[in-house]
């Protein structure tokens, strides 16, 4: 893997400092410990950072690959294990895991990831963003309503908030990549969210890809809905957006 290498992780009290590479980290979330997959860029920090939020399948190889891709772009990336080690490869299992993960615990885990990044000496404290796909897209937007310190948020086909108070609470610029053939969220929901964000004076950039359904960016889409052109364009938009708000 160009620019990255496997290593044993070395922790320093409080900060959990890790050299360039990848591995599993653990930190407190309330009274629990939560594990995450962490990838650090090569070079000397501090680096901007991104919280990577899984689809309903769990913290699988595809999500880890997205964290690696972000590290290659120069970000410290932490992919939170919201299912506590469980990963699904069948829709029924994924649905059960998603329904069995308490939303308040997920919110707590994501805020804990933000706090953990904030405590790291190799992370730029004011340059932390979040990105998520599907379920993770919804939670990336929800995190934006609860963590005013986020500097950028990217949501791929995640159900957006509809409550005016939640939208008013969003401080971070938001980028959204959605499918025109998606039923959840449907394009009308996406357009309503975009209009509400603009009305509230928020920074939002939404694109709806015609002919693309849900999970169009995942090459492993089990419904055969991967759309290469849309996926590449959405990733190009994503990296440009993150560079603007986390590096600029």
BALOBA-1460 file (C-alpha; in Angstrom, 3 decimals):
// residues 248
<rec num="1" residu="x" x="0.000" y="0.000" z="0.000"/>
<rec num="2" residu="x" x="1.734" y="3.136" z="-1.237"/>
<rec num="3" residu="x" x="2.321" y="5.726" z="1.467"/>
<rec num="4" residu="x" x="1.066" y="3.481" z="4.306"/>
<rec num="5" residu="x" x="2.463" y="0.543" z="6.194"/>
<rec num="6" residu="x" x="1.236" y="-1.835" z="8.886"/>
<rec num="7" residu="x" x="2.606" y="-1.334" z="12.381"/>
<rec num="8" residu="x" x="2.142" y="-2.141" z="16.027"/>
<rec num="9" residu="x" x="0.343" y="0.756" z="17.686"/>
<rec num="10" residu="x" x="2.057" y="2.635" z="20.485"/>
<rec num="11" residu="x" x="-0.063" y="4.568" z="22.954"/>
<rec num="12" residu="x" x="0.871" y="7.543" z="25.072"/>
<rec num="13" residu="x" x="-1.283" y="8.327" z="28.093"/>
<rec num="14" residu="x" x="-4.318" y="10.368" z="27.195"/>
<rec num="15" residu="x" x="-3.487" y="11.073" z="23.570"/>
<rec num="16" residu="x" x="-3.055" y="7.608" z="22.031"/>
<rec num="17" residu="x" x="-0.297" y="8.788" z="19.701"/>
<rec num="18" residu="x" x="0.316" y="6.507" z="16.706"/>
<rec num="19" residu="x" x="2.993" y="6.729" z="14.039"/>
<rec num="20" residu="x" x="2.116" y="6.633" z="10.340"/>
<rec num="21" residu="x" x="0.290" y="3.400" z="9.518"/>
<rec num="22" residu="x" x="-2.924" y="1.664" z="10.490"/>
<rec num="23" residu="x" x="-4.388" y="-0.458" z="13.238"/>
<rec num="24" residu="x" x="-7.007" y="-0.794" z="15.951"/>
<rec num="25" residu="x" x="-7.376" y="1.830" z="18.654"/>
<rec num="26" residu="x" x="-9.601" y="1.919" z="21.719"/>
<rec num="27" residu="x" x="-10.991" y="4.783" z="23.757"/>
<rec num="28" residu="x" x="-13.739" y="5.508" z="26.248"/>
<rec num="29" residu="x" x="-17.342" y="6.083" z="25.243"/>
<rec num="30" residu="x" x="-19.217" y="6.775" z="28.444"/>
<rec num="31" residu="x" x="-18.598" y="3.783" z="30.712"/>
<rec num="32" residu="x" x="-17.650" y="1.554" z="27.764"/>
<rec num="33" residu="x" x="-14.609" y="1.172" z="25.574"/>
<rec num="34" residu="x" x="-15.132" y="1.422" z="21.826"/>
<rec num="35" residu="x" x="-12.709" y="0.123" z="19.209"/>
<rec num="36" residu="x" x="-12.013" y="1.837" z="15.909"/>
<rec num="37" residu="x" x="-9.850" y="1.380" z="12.836"/>
<rec num="38" residu="x" x="-7.346" y="4.208" z="12.653"/>
<rec num="39" residu="x" x="-5.157" y="5.199" z="9.706"/>
<rec num="40" residu="x" x="-2.517" y="7.926" z="9.995"/>
<rec num="41" residu="x" x="-0.980" y="9.621" z="6.958"/>
<rec num="42" residu="x" x="2.713" y="9.460" z="6.235"/>
<rec num="43" residu="x" x="4.661" y="12.555" z="7.168"/>
<rec num="44" residu="x" x="4.812" y="14.963" z="10.040"/>
<rec num="45" residu="x" x="1.575" y="16.216" z="11.579"/>
<rec num="46" residu="x" x="-0.499" y="17.686" z="12.875"/>
<rec num="47" residu="x" x="-3.014" y="16.537" z="10.260"/>
<rec num="48" residu="x" x="-6.648" y="17.378" z="9.588"/>
<rec num="49" residu="x" x="-8.825" y="14.416" z="10.558"/>
<rec num="50" residu="x" x="-12.007" y="12.658" z="9.489"/>
<rec num="51" residu="x" x="-14.448" y="10.472" z="11.425"/>
<rec num="52" residu="x" x="-15.497" y="7.662" z="9.066"/>
<rec num="53" residu="x" x="-18.980" y="6.249" z="9.672"/>
<rec num="54" residu="x" x="-19.959" y="2.787" z="8.483"/>
<rec num="55" residu="x" x="-22.869" y="1.555" z="6.383"/>
<rec num="56" residu="x" x="-25.384" y="-0.835" z="7.980"/>
<rec num="57" residu="x" x="-23.010" y="-3.737" z="7.209"/>
<rec num="58" residu="x" x="-20.642" y="-2.684" z="9.982"/>
<rec num="59" residu="x" x="-16.943" y="-1.872" z="10.036"/>
<rec num="60" residu="x" x="-16.068" y="-4.059" z="7.056"/>
<rec num="61" residu="x" x="-13.186" y="-4.019" z="4.590"/>
<rec num="62" residu="x" x="-14.868" y="-1.510" z="2.285"/>
<rec num="63" residu="x" x="-15.206" y="1.056" z="5.069"/>
<rec num="64" residu="x" x="-11.592" y="0.442" z="6.092"/>
<rec num="65" residu="x" x="-10.582" y="1.061" z="2.476"/>
<rec num="66" residu="x" x="-12.362" y="4.438" z="2.588"/>
<rec num="67" residu="x" x="-10.361" y="5.343" z="5.701"/>
<rec num="68" residu="x" x="-7.165" y="4.324" z="3.884"/>
<rec num="69" residu="x" x="-8.134" y="6.414" z="0.871"/>
<rec num="70" residu="x" x="-8.652" y="9.444" z="3.113"/>
<rec num="71" residu="x" x="-5.252" y="8.863" z="4.755"/>
<rec num="72" residu="x" x="-3.678" y="8.930" z="1.301"/>
<rec num="73" residu="x" x="-5.301" y="12.344" z="0.894"/>
<rec num="74" residu="x" x="-3.525" y="13.515" z="4.042"/>
<rec num="75" residu="x" x="-6.149" y="12.967" z="6.750"/>
<rec num="76" residu="x" x="-5.933" y="11.069" z="9.998"/>
<rec num="77" residu="x" x="-8.990" y="8.809" z="9.637"/>
<rec num="78" residu="x" x="-10.804" y="6.929" z="12.387"/>
<rec num="79" residu="x" x="-13.554" y="4.470" z="11.381"/>
<rec num="80" residu="x" x="-15.712" y="3.823" z="14.432"/>
<rec num="81" residu="x" x="-16.866" y="0.262" z="15.161"/>
<rec num="82" residu="x" x="-20.498" y="1.002" z="15.997"/>
<rec num="83" residu="x" x="-21.467" y="-2.691" z="16.153"/>
<rec num="84" residu="x" x="-18.808" y="-3.708" z="18.685"/>
<rec num="85" residu="x" x="-16.974" y="-6.118" z="16.404"/>
<rec num="86" residu="x" x="-19.923" y="-7.531" z="14.461"/>
<rec num="87" residu="x" x="-20.050" y="-7.374" z="10.651"/>
<rec num="88" residu="x" x="-22.846" y="-8.566" z="8.342"/>
<rec num="89" residu="x" x="-22.745" y="-9.782" z="4.755"/>
<rec num="90" residu="x" x="-26.473" y="-10.508" z="4.406"/>
<rec num="91" residu="x" x="-29.209" y="-7.892" z="4.392"/>
<rec num="92" residu="x" x="-31.208" y="-9.584" z="7.161"/>
<rec num="93" residu="x" x="-28.174" y="-9.608" z="9.447"/>
<rec num="94" residu="x" x="-27.330" y="-5.983" z="8.627"/>
<rec num="95" residu="x" x="-30.899" y="-4.919" z="9.395"/>
<rec num="96" residu="x" x="-30.795" y="-6.721" z="12.749"/>
<rec num="97" residu="x" x="-27.461" y="-5.182" z="13.665"/>
<rec num="98" residu="x" x="-28.618" y="-1.698" z="12.718"/>
<rec num="99" residu="x" x="-31.874" y="-2.025" z="14.666"/>
<rec num="100" residu="x" x="-29.991" y="-3.477" z="17.649"/>
<rec num="101" residu="x" x="-27.537" y="-0.580" z="17.896"/>
<rec num="102" residu="x" x="-29.093" y="2.067" z="20.202"/>
<rec num="103" residu="x" x="-29.069" y="5.499" z="18.505"/>
<rec num="104" residu="x" x="-28.010" y="7.186" z="21.745"/>
<rec num="105" residu="x" x="-25.023" y="4.837" z="22.019"/>
<rec num="106" residu="x" x="-24.050" y="5.526" z="18.403"/>
<rec num="107" residu="x" x="-24.240" y="9.264" z="19.026"/>
<rec num="108" residu="x" x="-22.102" y="8.833" z="22.137"/>
<rec num="109" residu="x" x="-19.541" y="6.717" z="20.264"/>
<rec num="110" residu="x" x="-19.208" y="9.303" z="17.501"/>
<rec num="111" residu="x" x="-18.815" y="12.177" z="19.942"/>
<rec num="112" residu="x" x="-16.196" y="10.081" z="21.759"/>
<rec num="113" residu="x" x="-14.310" y="9.639" z="18.468"/>
<rec num="114" residu="x" x="-14.356" y="13.406" z="17.996"/>
<rec num="115" residu="x" x="-13.039" y="13.928" z="21.539"/>
<rec num="116" residu="x" x="-10.339" y="11.286" z="20.997"/>
<rec num="117" residu="x" x="-9.147" y="13.030" z="17.841"/>
<rec num="118" residu="x" x="-9.208" y="16.370" z="19.635"/>
<rec num="119" residu="x" x="-6.873" y="14.966" z="22.284"/>
<rec num="120" residu="x" x="-4.283" y="13.742" z="19.791"/>
<rec num="121" residu="x" x="-1.108" y="15.767" z="19.338"/>
<rec num="122" residu="x" x="-0.946" y="14.839" z="15.639"/>
<rec num="123" residu="x" x="-4.436" y="16.174" z="14.797"/>
<rec num="124" residu="x" x="-5.399" y="19.764" z="13.999"/>
<rec num="125" residu="x" x="-8.108" y="20.358" z="16.590"/>
<rec num="126" residu="x" x="-10.134" y="22.794" z="14.505"/>
<rec num="127" residu="x" x="-9.950" y="20.690" z="11.324"/>
<rec num="128" residu="x" x="-11.974" y="17.586" z="12.120"/>
<rec num="129" residu="x" x="-14.737" y="16.443" z="9.786"/>
<rec num="130" residu="x" x="-17.068" y="13.473" z="9.365"/>
<rec num="131" residu="x" x="-18.107" y="11.310" z="6.431"/>
<rec num="132" residu="x" x="-20.621" y="8.475" z="6.201"/>
<rec num="133" residu="x" x="-22.441" y="6.252" z="3.745"/>
<rec num="134" residu="x" x="-26.065" y="5.048" z="3.992"/>
<rec num="135" residu="x" x="-26.701" y="4.644" z="7.741"/>
<rec num="136" residu="x" x="-23.396" y="6.413" z="8.254"/>
<rec num="137" residu="x" x="-24.526" y="9.293" z="6.058"/>
<rec num="138" residu="x" x="-27.508" y="9.811" z="8.335"/>
<rec num="139" residu="x" x="-25.306" y="9.714" z="11.412"/>
<rec num="140" residu="x" x="-22.740" y="12.079" z="9.914"/>
<rec num="141" residu="x" x="-25.522" y="14.643" z="9.496"/>
<rec num="142" residu="x" x="-26.858" y="13.894" z="12.961"/>
<rec num="143" residu="x" x="-23.391" y="14.356" z="14.440"/>
<rec num="144" residu="x" x="-23.309" y="17.781" z="12.806"/>
<rec num="145" residu="x" x="-26.428" y="18.723" z="14.774"/>
<rec num="146" residu="x" x="-24.759" y="17.717" z="18.054"/>
<rec num="147" residu="x" x="-21.090" y="18.597" z="17.615"/>
<rec num="148" residu="x" x="-20.657" y="22.288" z="16.727"/>
<rec num="149" residu="x" x="-16.891" y="21.900" z="16.446"/>
<rec num="150" residu="x" x="-17.052" y="19.810" z="13.277"/>
<rec num="151" residu="x" x="-15.402" y="21.626" z="10.384"/>
<rec num="152" residu="x" x="-16.957" y="19.680" z="7.480"/>
<rec num="153" residu="x" x="-19.549" y="16.941" z="6.930"/>
<rec num="154" residu="x" x="-20.030" y="14.619" z="3.958"/>
<rec num="155" residu="x" x="-23.143" y="12.452" z="3.623"/>
<rec num="156" residu="x" x="-23.610" y="9.791" z="0.967"/>
<rec num="157" residu="x" x="-27.290" y="8.861" z="0.565"/>
<rec num="158" residu="x" x="-28.065" y="9.224" z="4.248"/>
<rec num="159" residu="x" x="-31.494" y="10.370" z="5.435"/>
<rec num="160" residu="x" x="-31.153" y="14.084" z="6.239"/>
<rec num="161" residu="x" x="-32.672" y="15.782" z="9.290"/>
<rec num="162" residu="x" x="-36.051" y="17.427" z="8.788"/>
<rec num="163" residu="x" x="-36.519" y="19.214" z="12.102"/>
<rec num="164" residu="x" x="-35.904" y="22.958" z="11.845"/>
<rec num="165" residu="x" x="-34.152" y="23.044" z="15.221"/>
<rec num="166" residu="x" x="-31.748" y="20.281" z="14.155"/>
<rec num="167" residu="x" x="-30.930" y="22.083" z="10.918"/>
<rec num="168" residu="x" x="-30.409" y="25.324" z="12.828"/>
<rec num="169" residu="x" x="-27.881" y="23.524" z="15.051"/>
<rec num="170" residu="x" x="-25.644" y="22.545" z="12.115"/>
<rec num="171" residu="x" x="-22.545" y="24.739" z="12.014"/>
<rec num="172" residu="x" x="-20.365" y="22.759" z="9.580"/>
<rec num="173" residu="x" x="-20.501" y="23.043" z="5.787"/>
<rec num="174" residu="x" x="-22.316" y="20.004" z="4.372"/>
<rec num="175" residu="x" x="-21.700" y="18.069" z="1.152"/>
<rec num="176" residu="x" x="-24.316" y="15.558" z="0.031"/>
<rec num="177" residu="x" x="-24.125" y="12.875" z="-2.680"/>
<rec num="178" residu="x" x="-27.459" y="11.199" z="-3.422"/>
<rec num="179" residu="x" x="-29.055" y="8.878" z="-5.954"/>
<rec num="180" residu="x" x="-31.834" y="10.059" z="-8.236"/>
<rec num="181" residu="x" x="-33.442" y="6.602" z="-8.161"/>
<rec num="182" residu="x" x="-33.082" y="6.191" z="-4.403"/>
<rec num="183" residu="x" x="-36.224" y="5.616" z="-2.354"/>
<rec num="184" residu="x" x="-34.667" y="6.288" z="1.018"/>
<rec num="185" residu="x" x="-33.909" y="9.121" z="1.008"/>
<rec num="186" residu="x" x="-35.902" y="10.039" z="-2.068"/>
<rec num="187" residu="x" x="-34.834" y="13.053" z="-4.163"/>
<rec num="188" residu="x" x="-37.750" y="15.109" z="-2.828"/>
<rec num="189" residu="x" x="-36.452" y="14.616" z="0.728"/>
<rec num="190" residu="x" x="-32.987" y="15.665" z="-0.358"/>
<rec num="191" residu="x" x="-34.246" y="18.779" z="-2.120"/>
<rec num="192" residu="x" x="-36.325" y="19.748" z="0.924"/>
<rec num="193" residu="x" x="-33.256" y="19.402" z="3.148"/>
<rec num="194" residu="x" x="-31.155" y="21.483" z="0.783"/>
<rec num="195" residu="x" x="-33.820" y="24.206" z="0.678"/>
<rec num="196" residu="x" x="-34.151" y="24.225" z="4.472"/>
<rec num="197" residu="x" x="-30.376" y="24.489" z="4.896"/>
<rec num="198" residu="x" x="-30.171" y="27.409" z="2.489"/>
<rec num="199" residu="x" x="-33.132" y="29.126" z="4.129"/>
<rec num="200" residu="x" x="-31.338" y="28.809" z="7.481"/>
<rec num="201" residu="x" x="-28.206" y="30.373" z="5.987"/>
<rec num="202" residu="x" x="-26.156" y="27.187" z="6.097"/>
<rec num="203" residu="x" x="-23.415" y="26.123" z="3.677"/>
<rec num="204" residu="x" x="-24.640" y="23.124" z="1.681"/>
<rec num="205" residu="x" x="-23.657" y="21.493" z="-1.616"/>
<rec num="206" residu="x" x="-25.964" y="18.695" z="-2.776"/>
<rec num="207" residu="x" x="-25.795" y="16.644" z="-5.962"/>
<rec num="208" residu="x" x="-28.385" y="14.091" z="-7.060"/>
<rec num="209" residu="x" x="-27.078" y="11.541" z="-9.563"/>
<rec num="210" residu="x" x="-29.705" y="10.603" z="-12.124"/>
<rec num="211" residu="x" x="-29.901" y="6.881" z="-12.799"/>
<rec num="212" residu="x" x="-28.181" y="6.040" z="-9.521"/>
<rec num="213" residu="x" x="-29.892" y="4.282" z="-6.644"/>
<rec num="214" residu="x" x="-28.946" y="3.683" z="-3.039"/>
<rec num="215" residu="x" x="-25.321" y="2.758" z="-2.285"/>
<rec num="216" residu="x" x="-24.234" y="3.691" z="-5.813"/>
<rec num="217" residu="x" x="-20.686" y="4.447" z="-4.586"/>
<rec num="218" residu="x" x="-20.003" y="0.988" z="-3.152"/>
<rec num="219" residu="x" x="-18.478" y="-1.413" z="-5.682"/>
<rec num="220" residu="x" x="-19.784" y="-4.276" z="-3.509"/>
<rec num="221" residu="x" x="-23.400" y="-3.081" z="-3.775"/>
<rec num="222" residu="x" x="-25.404" y="-6.349" z="-3.447"/>
<rec num="223" residu="x" x="-28.264" y="-4.990" z="-5.545"/>
<rec num="224" residu="x" x="-26.002" y="-4.405" z="-8.561"/>
<rec num="225" residu="x" x="-26.413" y="-0.680" z="-8.153"/>
<rec num="226" residu="x" x="-22.790" y="0.412" z="-8.292"/>
<rec num="227" residu="x" x="-22.400" y="3.323" z="-10.725"/>
<rec num="228" residu="x" x="-18.736" y="3.880" z="-11.528"/>
<rec num="229" residu="x" x="-19.058" y="7.320" z="-13.115"/>
<rec num="230" residu="x" x="-21.238" y="8.630" z="-10.288"/>
<rec num="231" residu="x" x="-18.969" y="7.085" z="-7.657"/>
<rec num="232" residu="x" x="-15.854" y="8.682" z="-9.132"/>
<rec num="233" residu="x" x="-17.521" y="12.068" z="-9.471"/>
<rec num="234" residu="x" x="-18.846" y="11.919" z="-5.908"/>
<rec num="235" residu="x" x="-15.392" y="11.038" z="-4.590"/>
<rec num="236" residu="x" x="-13.849" y="13.904" z="-6.548"/>
<rec num="237" residu="x" x="-16.424" y="16.259" z="-5.025"/>
<rec num="238" residu="x" x="-15.719" y="14.808" z="-1.596"/>
<rec num="239" residu="x" x="-11.946" y="15.230" z="-1.709"/>
<rec num="240" residu="x" x="-12.232" y="18.778" z="-3.075"/>
<rec num="241" residu="x" x="-14.758" y="19.684" z="-0.371"/>
<rec num="242" residu="x" x="-12.677" y="18.227" z="2.464"/>
<rec num="243" residu="x" x="-9.548" y="19.926" z="1.146"/>
<rec num="244" residu="x" x="-11.340" y="23.270" z="1.093"/>
<rec num="245" residu="x" x="-12.681" y="23.090" z="4.636"/>
<rec num="246" residu="x" x="-10.152" y="20.888" z="6.440"/>
<rec num="247" residu="x" x="-6.908" y="21.878" z="4.685"/>
<rec num="248" residu="x" x="-7.674" y="25.354" z="3.344"/>
